[in-house]
Amino acid sequence: MKYYDVAVVGAGHAGCEAAHAAARAGASVLLVTFNMDHIAQMSCNPAIGGIAKGQVVREIDALGGVMGMVSEAAAIQFRMLNRTKGPAVWSPRAQCDKAAYRGGMKYLLECTENIDILQSEVTSFIVENESVCGIVTHLGDHIRTGAVVLTTGTSLNGTLHYGLNHYPGGRAGDQASRDLSDALVGQLGLELGRLKTGTPPRILAKTIDFSGLDLQPSEPQYEEFSFWNKSLRPSLVNAVRRDLPCYMLHSTDETADVVRANIDKSPMYSGVIKGIGTRYCPSFEDKVIRFPQHPYHLLFLEPEGAETGEYYLNGFSSSLPPEVQKKMLRTLPGLKDAVISRYAYAIEYDFIPPYQTERCLRNKRWRNLFTAGQINGTSGYEEAAGQGLIAGMNAARYVAGKEAVFPGRDISYIGVMLDDLSTKEIVEPYRLFTSRAEYRLTLRQENADLRLCNLAHQWGILPDAKFAEFRKYETIFNEKLQLCKENKIAKTPVFTMLRDIAPGTPVKNVPDVEKFLQLPDDRIGKRVFQELLISAKYNGYLQREEIEISRLKKLEESAIPADFDYSNVKGLCNESRQKLEKIRPATIGQAGRIDGVTPADIGLLQVFLKKLRGSDEA
């Protein structure tokens, strides 16, 4: 078999970005998947983006990734969430045609230089000299590789639950990967944990009465996920943007009554499911039991695509038996006569608790093994894709003999996620929120390119043509920003005038400012004006955040040796010592973000390391 620099196992959202990033970085890549027709499958909600998630998609785009471009091409509804709040928490979200998204991503990867795709199952590894040297498939292929990226989603020892009946599976319609799970423990000696997630039923559109439901149309103003000019985006077969509405409805008292009467048939409440589910995306029966004070719950009917008659019932995830799901559905407005095309189910799966993983997503024991997505304990397409990009890039860098790199939590939500995974104990699927970022005024969705494009080009994953377009935008923005800070219009500082203009206002609505700025009448000119408005509005707060970020950088520059013996630090409490020995943080800053490690412990650690460095220098 042909040698590959990087083998990516799994072609979900993490695997697609990992393969593309590794190829952009110059590596030869083999992407292995159970089913070629399920590449980039949207197993749950057919949507990309949302609160914090939309920021991640913009960051992926700024780093040269592909999720934003494909989702935009396959969008059937686009909205900017949180518009009633400040621009710091605006979040783009696109409802997508799942078939168009899947087909568009598959075609993009097939056309990408340096990527080969193989439909097969990876069952074990080739291990030589304490290194993972390749993968073995169920058909007996022994494929040698310089690095391996595991992006297995929910397939590792996956079990599907429909009420008290359960079956092996990676998701409905796909097989589970039991041999690979065994190999991670038996061959590589890694510790595995168990998590749970789920999905709602799909409903046939022709059986839904939409007349009494609240219409949620696409926003009239067309926003875009991708920063790049159309000429810099790939042509995707059958991925054509269309506008389709969603619908809102609420559950009823009768819906909750059906749940309570049948809760003994739930695998979660009967003890069949052992894995822990995500707190922030609970099943419907969880909502009813845990929040009895709420008489009803908001649900959304969302189209699965432009060329399918299925709707996704968002907010109605369940593991109750099919017959109970039917009873629940008949109690909902507009769904009295609805027919379920695909039943809801819960799924349990294995994951690698990420204390075994570095922030660059490299395994601490196996230096050429990288992991991304749900195998690291996260949930969500966007979180998976962001990790996939970092893991794929670093796998390629490892093979090329380069140092691993990653964005910090001070410049990206992806960095916040990487840092959280390496410092927090994952007891439930991890999900990003804007509240997880200390510097969310800095980490806005519209400035991801200003934060990350220079780094991406330096790391070799942003093509020259895209970098040239970014530099054009950055140059104009910096010139106009300086101009606004140094000049006045009618004795009023221009920067002060900008502060009082609401973000989203077109420059033509402010004639004096339009005449002063002389911006080009194109997409770059419009973006520059909006960035000027937001920069002016947040100026004082951003200056404060810059001070805090500089303090964080000092702590991040204070490295802790990989083999540091924490038992030598007198006065550390036992809980802190145990957490530090388990996670083994790379820096003082990272150590300070570990749950259970107190500021006093960090102070002791700093003093000890300072003395240690002093004695080494002497």
C-alpha positions, 0 to 999 in steps of 0.5 A, spaced: 500 500 500 502 507 498 505 511 504 501 517 507 504 522 511 497 523 515 491 518 515 485 521 518 480 516 521 473 518 520 470 523 515 465 527 519 466 534 520 472 533 524 475 529 519 473 533 513 477 539 516 483 535 519 484 532 512 483 538 508 488 542 513 493 537 513 493 537 505 494 545 505 500 544 510 503 540 504 502 532 507 499 527 503 493 524 506 488 518 506 481 519 509 478 513 511 470 512 512 465 507 513 461 510 508 463 515 502 456 517 501 456 519 509 462 524 508 460 530 513 453 527 515 449 532 519 446 526 524 443 531 528 440 538 526 442 540 519 444 547 521 451 550 522 453 556 527 449 559 533 451 562 539 459 561 539 459 556 534 458 561 529 464 564 531 468 558 531 465 557 523 468 564 522 475 562 525 475 556 521 474 560 515 479 565 517 484 559 518 483 557 511 478 551 513 472 549 509 466 549 513 463 556 512 464 556 505 460 549 504 455 551 509 454 557 505 453 554 499 448 549 502 444 554 506 436 554 506 436 559 511 441 564 514 440 568 521 444 572 525 443 571 532 443 576 538 442 582 534 438 585 539 444 585 543 451 587 542 455 586 536 460 582 541 455 576 541 452 576 534 452 569 532 451 567 525 447 561 523 445 557 517 440 552 516 443 547 511 440 542 506 443 536 509 444 532 502 447 539 499 452 540 504 454 532 504 455 532 497 458 539 497 463 537 502 465 530 499 466 533 492 470 538 495 475 533 498 475 529 492 477 535 488 483 537 493 490 535 491 494 530 496 487 527 499 485 520 497 479 517 500 478 510 502 471 506 504 473 502 509 473 500 517 480 501 521 480 496 526 487 496 529 494 500 529 501 498 526 505 500 532 513 500 532 518 503 537 513 506 541 510 509 535 503 509 531 506 507 524 500 506 521 493 503 520 490 496 519 483 495 516 478 490 516 479 488 509 487 486 511 490 493 508 496 495 512 497 502 511 503 505 513 503 513 515 507 518 519 501 520 523 494 518 525 488 523 526 482 519 529 475 523 528 471 517 530 465 521 532 460 517 536 462 510 532 467 508 538 463 502 541 456 506 539 450 503 542 443 506 539 437 506 544 430 506 542 426 505 549 429 499 552 431 496 546 438 497 544 442 495 538 450 496 536 451 502 531 455 509 530 448 512 528 442 510 525 444 507 518 451 506 520 455 501 524 459 501 530 467 501 531 468 496 536 475 493 534 478 500 534 475 501 541 478 495 543 485 497 540 485 504 543 485 500 550 489 493 548 494 496 543 495 503 545 493 503 553 489 509 553 483 510 558 476 510 555 470 514 558 463 513 556 458 519 554 451 519 551 447 524 546 441 523 542 437 526 536 429 528 535 424 524 530 424 527 523 417 528 520 414 528 513 412 535 511 405 532 507 402 530 514 404 537 518 398 542 519 403 549 518 397 553 518 397 554 526 404 555 527 409 561 527 413 562 521 420 564 522 423 566 515 430 567 513 433 574 514 432 579 508 439 581 509 444 576 506 450 575 511 455 570 509 459 565 513 466 566 509 470 572 508 473 570 501 471 573 494 467 568 490 473 567 486 476 564 492 471 559 493 470 552 490 465 550 486 460 545 489 456 541 485 449 541 487 450 546 493 446 552 491 443 557 496 435 557 497 431 560 502 426 556 506 422 558 512 422 554 519 416 554 524 416 555 531 411 551 536 410 549 543 409 543 547 403 542 551 401 539 558 398 533 554 405 532 552 408 532 559 403 528 561 405 522 556 412 523 558 411 522 565 406 516 564 412 513 560 418 515 564 419 508 566 420 506 559 426 511 558 433 508 558 436 514 561 431 513 567 431 506 568 439 505 568 440 502 561 444 508 559 450 509 563 453 515 559 452 522 561 449 526 556 450 534 555 447 538 560 445 544 554 442 539 549 437 535 554 432 530 551 425 532 552 423 527 557 429 530 561 426 537 560 419 535 563 422 531 569 428 536 571 424 542 569 417 541 572 416 548 573 415 550 566 408 548 563 411 548 556 417 548 551 419 551 545 420 547 539 422 548 532 420 545 525 426 545 521 426 543 513 432 537 512 433 540 505 430 543 499 429 536 495 426 532 501 419 532 505 422 531 512 422 536 517 427 536 523 423 537 530 428 541 534 428 541 541 424 534 541 430 529 542 428 523 546 430 516 547 423 513 549 420 507 545 417 509 538 410 508 540 411 513 546 414 518 541 407 517 536 403 519 542 407 525 544 407 528 537 399 527 537 399 532 543 403 538 539 400 543 535 400 542 527 402 535 528 396 531 530 396 527 524 403 527 523 407 521 521 414 520 523 419 518 518 425 517 522 424 515 530 428 519 535 434 515 539 439 516 544 446 513 543 452 511 547 459 511 545 466 511 547 471 517 548 478 518 550 478 523 556 482 529 554 487 529 560 491 524 556 491 530 550 495 536 549 492 543 547 495 541 540 490 535 540 496 530 540 496 524 545 501 525 550 503 518 550 503 517 542 507 523 539 504 522 532 497 520 534 492 526 534 484 526 536 479 531 534 471 531 535 467 527 539 472 522 541 475 528 545 468 529 549 465 535 545 459 535 542 457 539 536 459 540 528 463 546 529 467 544 535 469 538 532 471 542 525 475 547 529 479 541 533 479 537 526 483 543 523 488 544 529 489 536 529 490 535 521 495 541 521 499 539 527 499 532 524 502 534 518 507 539 522 509 533 526 511 529 519 515 535 517 519 535 523 515 542 525 513 544 532 506 543 534 502 550 534 495 552 536 491 559 537 491 561 544 484 563 548 486 570 548 485 570 540 480 565 538 474 561 541 477 555 538 483 556 543 478 557 549 476 550 547 482 547 546 484 550 553 478 548 556 479 540 554 486 540 557 484 543 563 477 541 565 475 534 567 470 532 562 464 529 565 459 530 560 459 532 552 463 539 552 459 545 548 462 552 547 458 558 549 460 565 549 460 565 556 466 561 556 471 566 553 474 571 558 475 576 552 469 575 548 469 583 546 475 581 542 473 575 540 467 577 535 464 573 529 466 579 524 473 580 526 476 573 526 480 574 520 483 580 523 485 575 529 487 569 525 489 570 518 496 572 519 497 566 524 494 561 519 499 564 513 505 563 518 503 556 519 502 554 512 494 553 512 492 559 508 493 560 501 497 566 498 491 568 494 486 568 500 492 572 504 493 577 499 485 579 499 486 579 507 492 584 507 488 588 502 482 589 507 487 589 513 491 595 510 484 599 508 481 598 515 488 600 519 489 606 514 481 608 516 482 607 523 488 611 524 485 616 520 478 616 524 482 617 531 486 623 528 481 627 525 475 631 526 468 633 522 465 639 524 470 639 531 467 632 533 472 627 533 471 622 527 472 616 532 467 619 537 462 620 531 462 613 529 461 610 537 454 613 536 452 610 530 449 603 530 453 597 528 449 595 521 448 602 519 450 603 512 455 608 510 451 611 505 446 613 511 451 618 514 453 622 508 459 626 512 462 620 514 462 617 507 465 623 504 470 623 509 472 616 509 472 615 501 471 607 502 470 603 496 463 601 494 464 594 494 464 588 500 471 590 503 469 597 503 462 595 507 466 590 512 471 596 513 465 601 515 462 596 520 469 594 523 470 601 524 463 602 528 464 596 532 471 598 534 469 605 536 463 603 540 467 598 544 474 602 544 474 603 552 473 596 553 477 593 548 483 597 551 481 594 558 481 587 555 488 588 552 491 589 559 488 583 561 490 579 555 497 581 556 497 579 563 495 572 561 500 572 556 506 573 561 503 566 565 502 563 558 510 564 557 511 561 564 512 554 562 512 548 567 517 542 565 513 536 562 516 531 567 515 536 573 515 533 580 509 536 584 511 532 590 517 537 591 512 543 592 511 544 599 504 546 601 500 544 595 493 541 597 492 534 596 487 535 591 491 540 587 497 536 587 492 530 584 489 534 579 496 537 576 499 530 576 493 528 572 493 533 567 500 536 567 499 543 565 504 546 560 504 553 563 502 557 569 496 560 566 494 553 564 495 550 571 491 556 574 485 554 570 484 547 572 478 546 577 480 545 584 487 548 583 487 555 588 490 561 587 494 560 593 497 553 590 499 557 583 503 562 588 506 556 591 508 553 584 510 560 581 515 561 587 518 554 587 519 554 579 522 561 580 527 558 585 528 552 580 530 556 574 535 560 578 538 554 581 539 551 574 542 558 571 547 558 577 
